[in-house]
Amino acid sequence: MEIIELARAIRQRDPARPTWVEAITCYAGLHAVLMHRLAHALYRARLRTLARIVSHTSRFITGIEIHPGARIGRRLFIDHGMGVVIGETAEVGDDVLIYHGVTLGGLTLEGTGTPGKRHPTIGHGVAIGAGAQVLGPITVGDGARIGANAVVSRPVPPGETVVGIPARPPQEHRVMPARPAPGRSPGYGLGETPCDPVGEEIAVLRAEVATLRAELAELRRQATQLPAAE
């Protein structure tokens, strides 16, 4: 039964180590996925209004909004869950971890009411940190990690870690492990090494200012060596 599979995934992945009863009765993410299964079946049967009623009821109960048209894989773990939004044409693979406040959204109104693809495709084993926004018909590769509050609007390669606004790897051309280090959680934007995108940009600006100062000093030195005009 899927409820057992979801509960097992929660018990394995949540550091709180809930009991079976807790996992089944106290985790909104589990309830949201189960209710989505019903809503999605109704959606595919073209009972769109009834599907939206089930989806809306699920949002009222769990605080998680999953459009009935979204395709959700197995063992999805939505931790905490409040404020999660998953759009109509989004696709989520197996064993994905999503924290609270995440949006799998679109960047355009094109395709409304049609099969047009507007939302992201999330690969297997992806972890998406709290508050992250994954936008547009992009693909996030298997095992990728998205840090907290990142804004992702470009494809993410398999196994890559991206953070910041706009989202990019903490160190250029560096592929990070698909799993977080012990004691670290991608839900709060902590990778293998500290990363401060704003600090990095400030460091670049400081380096440019230092270079300009050196060039200006050299120009002044050369100017003082020029012969005086007669």
NULO-345758 format. One record per residue (C-alpha): residue number from 1; chain; x, y, z. Coordinates in Angstrom, 3 decimals, m for minus. Layout:
! residues N
<pt k="NUM" c="A" xx="X" yy="Y" zz="Z"/>
...
***
This chain:
! residues 230
<pt k="1" c="A" xx="0.000" yy="0.000" zz="0.000"/>
<pt k="2" c="A" xx="1.234" yy="3.472" zz="m0.832"/>
<pt k="3" c="A" xx="0.451" yy="4.815" zz="2.640"/>
<pt k="4" c="A" xx="2.913" yy="2.297" zz="4.108"/>
<pt k="5" c="A" xx="5.529" yy="3.202" zz="1.499"/>
<pt k="6" c="A" xx="5.146" yy="6.917" zz="2.263"/>
<pt k="7" c="A" xx="5.277" yy="6.337" zz="6.009"/>
<pt k="8" c="A" xx="8.422" yy="4.221" zz="5.634"/>
<pt k="9" c="A" xx="10.078" yy="7.002" zz="3.605"/>
<pt k="10" c="A" xx="9.206" yy="9.524" zz="6.330"/>
<pt k="11" c="A" xx="10.626" yy="7.312" zz="9.081"/>
<pt k="12" c="A" xx="13.833" yy="6.788" zz="7.108"/>
<pt k="13" c="A" xx="14.425" yy="10.399" zz="6.106"/>
<pt k="14" c="A" xx="13.108" yy="12.496" zz="8.991"/>
<pt k="15" c="A" xx="15.748" yy="13.027" zz="11.734"/>
<pt k="16" c="A" xx="12.878" yy="13.160" zz="14.271"/>
<pt k="17" c="A" xx="12.420" yy="9.396" zz="13.702"/>
<pt k="18" c="A" xx="8.635" yy="9.316" zz="14.128"/>
<pt k="19" c="A" xx="6.758" yy="6.151" zz="14.994"/>
<pt k="20" c="A" xx="4.566" yy="4.469" zz="12.399"/>
<pt k="21" c="A" xx="1.476" yy="6.002" zz="14.003"/>
<pt k="22" c="A" xx="3.027" yy="9.488" zz="13.929"/>
<pt k="23" c="A" xx="4.128" yy="9.137" zz="10.317"/>
<pt k="24" c="A" xx="0.654" yy="8.122" zz="9.199"/>
<pt k="25" c="A" xx="m1.421" yy="10.500" zz="11.304"/>
<pt k="26" c="A" xx="0.729" yy="13.593" zz="11.887"/>
<pt k="27" c="A" xx="2.527" yy="14.349" zz="8.601"/>
<pt k="28" c="A" xx="0.679" yy="16.733" zz="6.289"/>
<pt k="29" c="A" xx="2.939" yy="15.808" zz="3.379"/>
<pt k="30" c="A" xx="1.730" yy="12.212" zz="3.463"/>
<pt k="31" c="A" xx="m1.909" yy="13.318" zz="3.561"/>
<pt k="32" c="A" xx="m1.370" yy="15.788" zz="0.700"/>
<pt k="33" c="A" xx="0.157" yy="13.099" zz="m1.543"/>
<pt k="34" c="A" xx="m2.642" yy="10.618" zz="m0.849"/>
<pt k="35" c="A" xx="m5.333" yy="13.210" zz="m1.547"/>
<pt k="36" c="A" xx="m3.497" yy="14.223" zz="m4.703"/>
<pt k="37" c="A" xx="m3.695" yy="10.641" zz="m5.965"/>
<pt k="38" c="A" xx="m7.487" yy="10.877" zz="m5.798"/>
<pt k="39" c="A" xx="m7.558" yy="14.356" zz="m7.336"/>
<pt k="40" c="A" xx="m5.235" yy="13.279" zz="m10.161"/>
<pt k="41" c="A" xx="m7.376" yy="10.239" zz="m10.958"/>
<pt k="42" c="A" xx="m10.454" yy="12.452" zz="m11.183"/>
<pt k="43" c="A" xx="m8.524" yy="14.932" zz="m13.327"/>
<pt k="44" c="A" xx="m7.499" yy="12.210" zz="m15.775"/>
<pt k="45" c="A" xx="m11.139" yy="11.053" zz="m15.889"/>
<pt k="46" c="A" xx="m12.011" yy="14.613" zz="m17.004"/>
<pt k="47" c="A" xx="m13.916" yy="15.306" zz="m13.798"/>
<pt k="48" c="A" xx="m11.991" yy="18.543" zz="m13.493"/>
<pt k="49" c="A" xx="m14.312" yy="20.383" zz="m11.113"/>
<pt k="50" c="A" xx="m14.487" yy="17.483" zz="m8.684"/>
<pt k="51" c="A" xx="m10.705" yy="17.111" zz="m8.912"/>
<pt k="52" c="A" xx="m10.231" yy="20.775" zz="m7.993"/>
<pt k="53" c="A" xx="m12.621" yy="20.402" zz="m5.055"/>
<pt k="54" c="A" xx="m10.513" yy="17.536" zz="m3.692"/>
<pt k="55" c="A" xx="m7.330" yy="19.543" zz="m4.279"/>
<pt k="56" c="A" xx="m8.800" yy="22.607" zz="m2.566"/>
<pt k="57" c="A" xx="m9.899" yy="20.496" zz="0.405"/>
<pt k="58" c="A" xx="m6.381" yy="19.084" zz="0.652"/>
<pt k="59" c="A" xx="m4.917" yy="22.591" zz="0.669"/>
<pt k="60" c="A" xx="m7.320" yy="23.633" zz="3.423"/>
<pt k="61" c="A" xx="m6.345" yy="20.630" zz="5.567"/>
<pt k="62" c="A" xx="m2.596" yy="20.429" zz="4.885"/>
<pt k="63" c="A" xx="m1.481" yy="23.890" zz="3.707"/>
<pt k="64" c="A" xx="m0.006" yy="22.197" zz="0.617"/>
<pt k="65" c="A" xx="m1.368" yy="23.035" zz="m2.833"/>
<pt k="66" c="A" xx="m0.822" yy="20.443" zz="m5.561"/>
<pt k="67" c="A" xx="m2.715" yy="20.976" zz="m8.804"/>
<pt k="68" c="A" xx="m4.649" yy="17.843" zz="m9.815"/>
<pt k="69" c="A" xx="m2.829" yy="17.806" zz="m13.146"/>
<pt k="70" c="A" xx="0.649" yy="17.529" zz="m11.621"/>
<pt k="71" c="A" xx="2.415" yy="14.181" zz="m11.900"/>
<pt k="72" c="A" xx="3.925" yy="13.007" zz="m8.635"/>
<pt k="73" c="A" xx="6.314" yy="10.054" zz="m8.320"/>
<pt k="74" c="A" xx="6.651" yy="7.544" zz="m5.520"/>
<pt k="75" c="A" xx="7.856" yy="8.225" zz="m1.975"/>
<pt k="76" c="A" xx="7.631" yy="12.010" zz="m2.199"/>
<pt k="77" c="A" xx="8.506" yy="13.435" zz="1.238"/>
<pt k="78" c="A" xx="7.153" yy="16.953" zz="1.830"/>
<pt k="79" c="A" xx="8.700" yy="17.917" zz="5.174"/>
<pt k="80" c="A" xx="6.682" yy="20.445" zz="7.222"/>
<pt k="81" c="A" xx="4.960" yy="21.357" zz="3.955"/>
<pt k="82" c="A" xx="3.147" yy="24.602" zz="4.738"/>
<pt k="83" c="A" xx="3.117" yy="26.891" zz="1.704"/>
<pt k="84" c="A" xx="4.238" yy="24.337" zz="m0.886"/>
<pt k="85" c="A" xx="2.732" yy="24.980" zz="m4.346"/>
<pt k="86" c="A" xx="3.068" yy="22.541" zz="m7.263"/>
<pt k="87" c="A" xx="1.695" yy="23.665" zz="m10.622"/>
<pt k="88" c="A" xx="m0.476" yy="21.889" zz="m13.164"/>
<pt k="89" c="A" xx="2.196" yy="20.663" zz="m15.585"/>
<pt k="90" c="A" xx="4.881" yy="19.974" zz="m12.975"/>
<pt k="91" c="A" xx="6.406" yy="16.487" zz="m12.872"/>
<pt k="92" c="A" xx="8.117" yy="15.144" zz="m9.750"/>
<pt k="93" c="A" xx="10.234" yy="11.978" zz="m9.774"/>
<pt k="94" c="A" xx="10.675" yy="9.299" zz="m7.143"/>
<pt k="95" c="A" xx="12.283" yy="9.833" zz="m3.705"/>
<pt k="96" c="A" xx="12.133" yy="13.634" zz="m3.893"/>
<pt k="97" c="A" xx="12.443" yy="15.757" zz="m0.733"/>
<pt k="98" c="A" xx="10.616" yy="19.102" zz="m0.621"/>
<pt k="99" c="A" xx="10.696" yy="21.500" zz="2.322"/>
<pt k="100" c="A" xx="8.137" yy="24.140" zz="3.268"/>
<pt k="101" c="A" xx="7.506" yy="27.224" zz="1.151"/>
<pt k="102" c="A" xx="8.672" yy="25.661" zz="m2.121"/>
<pt k="103" c="A" xx="7.043" yy="26.651" zz="m5.415"/>
<pt k="104" c="A" xx="7.199" yy="24.612" zz="m8.604"/>
<pt k="105" c="A" xx="5.694" yy="27.335" zz="m10.744"/>
<pt k="106" c="A" xx="5.461" yy="28.827" zz="m14.210"/>
<pt k="107" c="A" xx="6.815" yy="31.952" zz="m15.862"/>
<pt k="108" c="A" xx="4.134" yy="32.392" zz="m18.509"/>
<pt k="109" c="A" xx="0.388" yy="32.134" zz="m18.969"/>
<pt k="110" c="A" xx="0.848" yy="30.319" zz="m22.277"/>
<pt k="111" c="A" xx="m0.638" yy="26.868" zz="m22.313"/>
<pt k="112" c="A" xx="m3.433" yy="27.533" zz="m19.828"/>
<pt k="113" c="A" xx="m6.194" yy="25.024" zz="m20.503"/>
<pt k="114" c="A" xx="m3.982" yy="23.133" zz="m22.971"/>
<pt k="115" c="A" xx="m1.253" yy="20.492" zz="m22.662"/>
<pt k="116" c="A" xx="1.385" yy="23.255" zz="m22.863"/>
<pt k="117" c="A" xx="4.319" yy="22.657" zz="m20.512"/>
<pt k="118" c="A" xx="4.732" yy="25.593" zz="m18.096"/>
<pt k="119" c="A" xx="6.173" yy="24.037" zz="m14.950"/>
<pt k="120" c="A" xx="9.419" yy="22.233" zz="m14.051"/>
<pt k="121" c="A" xx="10.315" yy="18.569" zz="m14.246"/>
<pt k="122" c="A" xx="12.057" yy="17.333" zz="m11.099"/>
<pt k="123" c="A" xx="14.252" yy="14.225" zz="m11.392"/>
<pt k="124" c="A" xx="14.617" yy="11.327" zz="m8.978"/>
<pt k="125" c="A" xx="16.236" yy="11.882" zz="m5.582"/>
<pt k="126" c="A" xx="16.194" yy="15.687" zz="m5.768"/>
<pt k="127" c="A" xx="16.194" yy="17.785" zz="m2.557"/>
<pt k="128" c="A" xx="14.604" yy="21.251" zz="m2.679"/>
<pt k="129" c="A" xx="15.291" yy="23.585" zz="0.250"/>
<pt k="130" c="A" xx="12.833" yy="25.740" zz="2.156"/>
<pt k="131" c="A" xx="11.459" yy="28.720" zz="0.248"/>
<pt k="132" c="A" xx="13.056" yy="27.766" zz="m3.073"/>
<pt k="133" c="A" xx="11.324" yy="28.779" zz="m6.300"/>
<pt k="134" c="A" xx="11.756" yy="26.505" zz="m9.320"/>
<pt k="135" c="A" xx="10.161" yy="28.246" zz="m12.273"/>
<pt k="136" c="A" xx="9.385" yy="27.475" zz="m15.888"/>
<pt k="137" c="A" xx="9.512" yy="24.325" zz="m18.051"/>
<pt k="138" c="A" xx="13.036" yy="23.420" zz="m16.952"/>
<pt k="139" c="A" xx="14.529" yy="20.095" zz="m15.861"/>
<pt k="140" c="A" xx="16.247" yy="19.511" zz="m12.531"/>
<pt k="141" c="A" xx="18.453" yy="16.441" zz="m12.953"/>
<pt k="142" c="A" xx="18.496" yy="13.350" zz="m10.763"/>
<pt k="143" c="A" xx="20.153" yy="13.814" zz="m7.394"/>
<pt k="144" c="A" xx="20.388" yy="17.612" zz="m7.656"/>
<pt k="145" c="A" xx="20.125" yy="19.836" zz="m4.588"/>
<pt k="146" c="A" xx="18.531" yy="23.288" zz="m4.458"/>
<pt k="147" c="A" xx="19.391" yy="25.489" zz="m1.490"/>
<pt k="148" c="A" xx="16.950" yy="27.442" zz="0.651"/>
<pt k="149" c="A" xx="15.347" yy="30.513" zz="m0.991"/>
<pt k="150" c="A" xx="17.094" yy="29.864" zz="m4.311"/>
<pt k="151" c="A" xx="15.367" yy="31.024" zz="m7.496"/>
<pt k="152" c="A" xx="15.921" yy="28.501" zz="m10.282"/>
<pt k="153" c="A" xx="14.891" yy="29.368" zz="m13.830"/>
<pt k="154" c="A" xx="17.535" yy="27.411" zz="m15.773"/>
<pt k="155" c="A" xx="18.098" yy="23.649" zz="m16.033"/>
<pt k="156" c="A" xx="20.123" yy="22.036" zz="m13.246"/>
<pt k="157" c="A" xx="22.443" yy="19.143" zz="m14.217"/>
<pt k="158" c="A" xx="22.195" yy="15.810" zz="m12.378"/>
<pt k="159" c="A" xx="24.003" yy="15.802" zz="m9.038"/>
<pt k="160" c="A" xx="24.544" yy="19.575" zz="m9.038"/>
<pt k="161" c="A" xx="23.975" yy="21.881" zz="m6.066"/>
<pt k="162" c="A" xx="22.662" yy="25.394" zz="m6.742"/>
<pt k="163" c="A" xx="22.051" yy="28.261" zz="m4.339"/>
<pt k="164" c="A" xx="21.243" yy="31.962" zz="m4.437"/>
<pt k="165" c="A" xx="19.370" yy="34.362" zz="m6.726"/>
<pt k="166" c="A" xx="19.690" yy="33.510" zz="m9.528"/>
<pt k="167" c="A" xx="20.609" yy="29.973" zz="m8.527"/>
<pt k="168" c="A" xx="24.073" yy="28.764" zz="m9.478"/>
<pt k="169" c="A" xx="26.708" yy="26.336" zz="m8.124"/>
<pt k="170" c="A" xx="28.515" yy="27.461" zz="m4.949"/>
<pt k="171" c="A" xx="31.804" yy="27.105" zz="m6.831"/>
<pt k="172" c="A" xx="31.933" yy="27.307" zz="m10.596"/>
<pt k="173" c="A" xx="32.015" yy="23.975" zz="m12.461"/>
<pt k="174" c="A" xx="31.985" yy="21.999" zz="m9.238"/>
<pt k="175" c="A" xx="29.561" yy="19.087" zz="m8.915"/>
<pt k="176" c="A" xx="28.537" yy="18.355" zz="m5.332"/>
<pt k="177" c="A" xx="27.414" yy="14.980" zz="m3.941"/>
<pt k="178" c="A" xx="23.736" yy="14.161" zz="m4.359"/>
<pt k="179" c="A" xx="23.320" yy="13.516" zz="m0.626"/>
<pt k="180" c="A" xx="23.865" yy="16.122" zz="2.096"/>
<pt k="181" c="A" xx="26.821" yy="15.723" zz="4.430"/>
<pt k="182" c="A" xx="26.089" yy="14.312" zz="7.904"/>
<pt k="183" c="A" xx="24.438" yy="16.946" zz="10.040"/>
<pt k="184" c="A" xx="23.727" yy="19.204" zz="7.076"/>
<pt k="185" c="A" xx="20.345" yy="19.745" zz="5.460"/>
<pt k="186" c="A" xx="19.662" yy="21.193" zz="1.998"/>
<pt k="187" c="A" xx="16.386" yy="22.451" zz="3.411"/>
<pt k="188" c="A" xx="18.253" yy="25.300" zz="5.027"/>
<pt k="189" c="A" xx="20.682" yy="26.021" zz="2.200"/>
<pt k="190" c="A" xx="23.779" yy="24.478" zz="3.815"/>
<pt k="191" c="A" xx="26.098" yy="22.647" zz="1.455"/>
<pt k="192" c="A" xx="29.451" yy="20.929" zz="1.905"/>
<pt k="193" c="A" xx="31.190" yy="24.295" zz="2.066"/>
<pt k="194" c="A" xx="29.946" yy="27.714" zz="3.207"/>
<pt k="195" c="A" xx="28.528" yy="29.809" zz="0.387"/>
<pt k="196" c="A" xx="27.625" yy="33.494" zz="0.439"/>
<pt k="197" c="A" xx="26.571" yy="34.689" zz="m3.043"/>
<pt k="198" c="A" xx="26.315" yy="38.327" zz="m1.905"/>
<pt k="199" c="A" xx="29.721" yy="38.153" zz="m0.244"/>
<pt k="200" c="A" xx="31.186" yy="36.681" zz="m3.421"/>
<pt k="201" c="A" xx="29.871" yy="39.573" zz="m5.515"/>
<pt k="202" c="A" xx="31.265" yy="42.098" zz="m3.022"/>
<pt k="203" c="A" xx="34.653" yy="40.368" zz="m3.171"/>
<pt k="204" c="A" xx="34.634" yy="40.646" zz="m6.979"/>
<pt k="205" c="A" xx="33.817" yy="44.368" zz="m6.792"/>
<pt k="206" c="A" xx="36.603" yy="44.928" zz="m4.267"/>
<pt k="207" c="A" xx="39.083" yy="43.181" zz="m6.536"/>
<pt k="208" c="A" xx="38.013" yy="45.359" zz="m9.482"/>
<pt k="209" c="A" xx="38.371" yy="48.535" zz="m7.396"/>
<pt k="210" c="A" xx="41.857" yy="47.467" zz="m6.298"/>
<pt k="211" c="A" xx="42.838" yy="46.875" zz="m9.941"/>
<pt k="212" c="A" xx="41.522" yy="50.285" zz="m11.010"/>
<pt k="213" c="A" xx="43.400" yy="51.987" zz="m8.188"/>
<pt k="214" c="A" xx="46.636" yy="50.300" zz="m9.247"/>
<pt k="215" c="A" xx="46.116" yy="51.365" zz="m12.872"/>
<pt k="216" c="A" xx="45.349" yy="54.935" zz="m11.786"/>
<pt k="217" c="A" xx="48.495" yy="55.073" zz="m9.662"/>
<pt k="218" c="A" xx="50.562" yy="53.852" zz="m12.608"/>
<pt k="219" c="A" xx="49.051" yy="56.497" zz="m14.919"/>
<pt k="220" c="A" xx="49.862" yy="59.207" zz="m12.370"/>
<pt k="221" c="A" xx="53.439" yy="57.954" zz="m12.081"/>
<pt k="222" c="A" xx="53.874" yy="58.024" zz="m15.842"/>
<pt k="223" c="A" xx="52.377" yy="61.499" zz="m16.028"/>
<pt k="224" c="A" xx="54.922" yy="62.874" zz="m13.559"/>
<pt k="225" c="A" xx="57.769" yy="61.507" zz="m15.720"/>
<pt k="226" c="A" xx="56.660" yy="63.257" zz="m18.902"/>
<pt k="227" c="A" xx="58.817" yy="66.283" zz="m19.934"/>
<pt k="228" c="A" xx="57.264" yy="69.642" zz="m19.142"/>
<pt k="229" c="A" xx="55.683" yy="71.380" zz="m22.111"/>
<pt k="230" c="A" xx="57.779" yy="74.330" zz="m23.440"/>
***
